[in-house]
Amino acid sequence: MEKGNLYLIPTLLGDSPVDDVLPGNLKNILANIKHFVVEDLRTARRFLKKIDKSTDIDSLSFYLLNEHSISEDIPDLLKPLNEGQDLGLMSEAGSPCIADPGASLVSLAHENNIRVIPISGPSSITLALMASGFNGQNFVFHGYLPVDNRSRATAIRKLEQDAYRKDQTQIFIETPYRNMKMFESIMGNCNPETRLCVAANLTTADEMIKTLPVAKWKKNPPAINKQPAVFLIYK
């Protein structure tokens, strides 16, 4: 039996018009997929309805893959694919497998000779890098930095050193309600001339992307409390 295809389905980063952010053929692709692996069930259902209001949600099958998933259960998610049915993988926001648990499923798909088809869509990390003015040929995404104040400060100083020593853009994120603590830690541990880009609410009407030296950021802190944001450090 021929195996199904694993489609990597991009979703919205925020309250954005679908046609402004996602590819025009996405609606047709989704119309032929009846099985979805998702990070959050409620978000996934709402997104599919936004793409096509006529979608019969109850006719679809959803399987969860998130930070609470057990690695031993992931192979079971391949069942529809092995039965010849296509499967859609969706993140809670943006493109799947980028700072997202979906990568483990994609890895298994390759091991099982299943075709993986990525669909173009928004990624807050790449969009922030594009708009930062920083080095786009040499960069590292670190995910979340330590929550502990002392450990976070040490991590930030190390990232700043790497930015200068390796000519490398340093990218990281934070839980939105801790954004200002992260910003304050950057202000307290980076040199005044080091450049920081803050990119928040990407692709939405409230989008804010700004690159300034730390010295200037100190005089004009960004209003990013509880807003999805990406931080980038460069020399």
C-alpha positions in Angstrom: 0.0 0.0 0.0 1.3 3.5 -0.9 1.9 5.6 2.2 0.3 9.0 2.7 2.1 12.3 2.8 2.9 14.3 5.9 2.1 18.0 5.3 3.7 20.6 7.5 0.8 23.1 7.9 1.6 26.8 8.8 -0.8 28.6 11.0 -1.2 32.3 12.0 1.1 34.0 14.5 -1.7 36.3 15.7 -5.0 37.9 14.6 -4.0 38.4 11.0 -6.0 38.2 7.8 -5.4 34.8 6.3 -4.9 36.0 2.8 -2.1 38.4 4.0 0.0 35.8 5.6 -0.7 32.2 4.3 -0.3 30.8 0.8 -3.4 30.8 -1.4 -3.4 27.1 -2.1 -3.6 26.2 1.6 -7.4 25.9 1.6 -7.3 23.3 -1.2 -4.5 21.4 0.6 -6.5 21.2 3.9 -9.7 20.2 2.1 -8.0 16.8 1.3 -6.6 16.1 4.8 -8.8 14.3 7.4 -6.1 13.6 10.0 -4.2 16.2 11.9 -1.5 16.1 14.6 -1.8 19.3 16.6 -0.2 21.1 19.5 -3.5 22.4 20.9 -6.9 21.0 19.9 -8.9 24.2 20.4 -6.5 26.4 18.5 -6.3 23.9 15.6 -10.1 23.7 15.3 -10.5 27.4 15.3 -7.8 27.8 12.7 -9.3 25.3 10.3 -12.7 27.1 10.6 -11.0 30.4 9.9 -9.5 28.9 6.7 -12.8 27.5 5.5 -16.0 28.1 7.4 -17.7 25.2 5.7 -15.2 22.7 7.2 -17.0 19.9 9.1 -14.7 19.7 12.1 -16.5 16.7 13.5 -15.5 14.7 10.5 -11.8 15.2 11.2 -9.5 13.3 13.5 -7.1 15.1 15.8 -4.1 13.7 17.7 -2.1 15.7 20.2 1.7 16.3 20.1 3.0 18.8 22.6 5.4 19.2 25.5 3.3 16.7 27.5 3.5 13.9 24.9 5.4 10.7 25.7 8.0 9.8 23.2 7.0 6.2 23.1 3.5 7.2 21.9 4.7 9.2 18.9 5.1 6.3 16.5 1.4 5.6 16.8 0.8 9.0 15.1 2.1 7.5 11.9 -0.9 5.1 11.6 -2.9 7.2 9.1 0.2 7.6 7.0 0.9 3.9 6.9 -2.7 3.3 5.9 -2.3 5.5 2.9 -3.9 8.7 4.3 -2.4 12.1 4.3 -1.7 13.7 7.7 -1.3 17.4 8.5 1.1 18.6 11.3 0.2 21.9 12.9 1.9 24.1 15.5 -0.1 26.3 17.9 1.3 29.3 16.0 3.5 29.8 13.0 5.4 27.1 11.1 5.6 23.6 12.6 8.9 22.1 13.8 10.6 25.5 14.4 10.8 25.7 18.2 8.1 23.2 18.2 7.7 19.5 19.3 6.6 18.4 15.8 10.2 17.7 14.7 10.1 14.3 16.4 7.2 13.2 14.2 9.0 14.5 11.0 12.1 12.5 12.0 10.1 9.3 12.3 8.4 10.0 9.0 11.8 10.1 7.3 12.8 6.9 9.0 9.6 5.2 7.6 10.1 6.5 4.0 7.1 8.8 4.3 7.2 11.9 2.1 7.3 15.2 4.1 5.8 18.3 2.4 6.5 21.7 4.0 4.1 24.4 3.2 5.5 28.0 3.3 4.2 30.2 6.1 5.2 32.6 8.8 8.0 31.9 11.4 8.5 34.5 14.0 12.2 33.6 14.2 13.0 34.0 10.6 10.8 37.0 10.1 12.6 38.7 13.1 16.0 37.8 11.7 15.0 39.2 8.2 13.9 42.5 9.7 16.7 42.9 12.2 19.5 44.1 10.0 21.7 41.5 11.6 23.9 38.8 10.1 21.6 36.4 8.3 24.3 34.0 7.2 25.6 33.1 10.7 23.0 32.9 13.4 21.9 30.7 16.3 18.4 30.2 17.8 18.7 29.4 21.5 15.0 29.0 22.3 14.3 30.0 25.9 17.0 31.2 28.2 17.2 30.2 31.9 14.4 31.7 34.2 16.7 32.0 37.2 18.1 35.6 37.3 21.7 34.7 37.8 21.7 31.9 35.2 19.9 34.1 32.7 22.4 36.9 33.2 25.3 34.5 32.6 23.6 33.2 29.4 23.1 36.7 28.0 26.7 37.7 28.6 27.8 34.5 26.8 25.5 35.2 23.8 26.9 38.8 23.6 30.5 37.4 23.6 29.5 35.0 20.8 27.9 37.8 18.8 31.2 39.6 18.7 33.7 36.7 18.7 31.9 34.7 16.0 30.2 37.5 14.1 27.0 35.7 14.8 23.4 36.8 15.4 22.0 35.4 18.7 18.2 34.8 18.7 16.0 33.8 21.7 12.5 34.0 23.0 10.7 34.3 26.3 7.3 33.5 27.7 5.4 36.7 27.0 4.6 37.6 30.6 8.3 37.5 31.4 9.3 39.7 28.5 10.1 42.8 30.5 12.3 40.8 32.9 14.2 39.5 29.9 14.6 43.0 28.6 15.8 44.3 31.9 18.3 41.5 32.1 19.6 42.4 28.6 19.9 46.0 29.6 21.8 45.1 32.8 24.3 42.7 31.2 25.1 43.9 27.7 27.5 46.6 26.6 25.9 50.0 25.7 27.0 49.7 22.0 25.6 46.1 21.5 22.6 46.1 19.3 19.4 44.6 20.3 16.4 43.9 18.0 13.0 43.3 19.6 10.3 42.0 17.2 6.8 41.6 18.7 3.3 40.8 17.4 4.8 39.8 14.0 2.3 39.8 11.0 -0.4 41.6 13.1 -1.7 45.1 13.1 0.3 45.8 16.3 3.6 44.5 14.8 6.7 46.2 16.3 10.2 45.6 15.0 13.0 47.9 16.2 16.8 47.6 16.3 18.8 49.9 18.6 22.0 49.9 20.7 21.4 48.9 24.3 22.2 52.5 25.4 19.2 53.9 23.4 16.9 51.1 24.5 17.5 52.1 28.1 16.0 55.5 27.3 12.9 54.1 25.5 11.9 50.6 26.8 9.4 48.7 24.5 5.9 48.0 25.5 6.0 44.2 25.1 4.6 42.9 28.4 2.5 39.8 27.6 3.2 40.1 23.9 4.7 37.4 21.8 8.3 38.6 21.0 11.6 37.6 19.6 14.9 39.0 20.9 18.1 39.2 18.8 21.6 40.4 19.9 24.4 41.4 17.5 27.4 43.5 17.6 
